[in-house]
């Protein structure tokens, strides 16, 4: 009986983790799009445009890492 309670809590914890990872992926993707759209609109400040593109690249890398974590979590 105790084992069933542990498994239930573990499953809830995993579902919470998956939800957090999915929400984080959405946030990172939204930020990435925002940075890229903003960078595309900048025509008079190459340095700012490059920084925004670098921010977007960072978000893309974090998104990939979060997707990998989510996939790994779902495999368990």
C-alpha positions in Angstrom: 0.0 0.0 0.0 2.8 2.4 0.9 4.4 1.7 -2.5 1.2 2.8 -4.3 1.2 6.1 -2.5 4.9 6.7 -3.4 4.2 5.8 -7.1 1.2 8.2 -7.1 3.3 11.1 -5.7 6.1 10.3 -8.1 3.7 10.3 -11.1 2.3 13.6 -9.9 5.7 15.0 -9.6 6.7 13.9 -13.0 3.5 15.4 -14.5 4.3 18.7 -12.8 7.9 18.6 -14.1 6.6 17.9 -17.7 4.2 20.8 -17.4 6.9 23.1 -16.2 9.2 22.0 -19.0 6.4 22.5 -21.6 5.6 26.0 -20.2 9.3 26.9 -20.3 9.6 25.8 -23.9 6.7 28.1 -24.8 8.3 31.0 -23.0 11.7 30.5 -24.7 10.0 30.1 -28.1 8.0 33.3 -27.6 11.1 35.2 -26.5 13.1 33.9 -29.5 10.4 35.1 -31.9 10.2 38.5 -30.2 13.9 39.0 -30.5 14.0 37.9 -34.1 11.1 40.1 -35.1 12.6 43.0 -33.3 16.0 42.5 -34.9 14.4 42.4 -38.3 12.8 45.8 -37.7 16.1 47.4 -36.7 17.9 49.1 -39.6 20.1 51.8 -38.0 21.8 49.9 -35.2 23.8 46.9 -36.3 25.2 46.2 -32.9 21.7 46.1 -31.3 20.4 43.9 -34.1 23.3 41.5 -33.6 22.7 41.3 -29.8 19.0 40.6 -30.4 19.9 37.8 -32.8 22.3 36.4 -30.3 19.6 36.5 -27.6 17.3 34.6 -30.0 20.1 32.0 -30.7 20.5 31.6 -26.9 16.7 31.0 -26.6 16.9 28.4 -29.4 19.6 26.5 -27.6 17.7 26.6 -24.3 14.5 25.5 -26.2 16.4 22.5 -27.6 17.8 21.6 -24.2 14.3 21.8 -22.6 12.8 19.6 -25.4 15.6 17.1 -24.7 14.8 17.2 -21.0 11.1 16.8 -21.7 11.6 13.8 -24.0 13.9 12.2 -21.5 11.3 12.7 -18.7 8.6 11.2 -20.9 10.8 8.1 -21.6 11.0 7.3 -17.9 
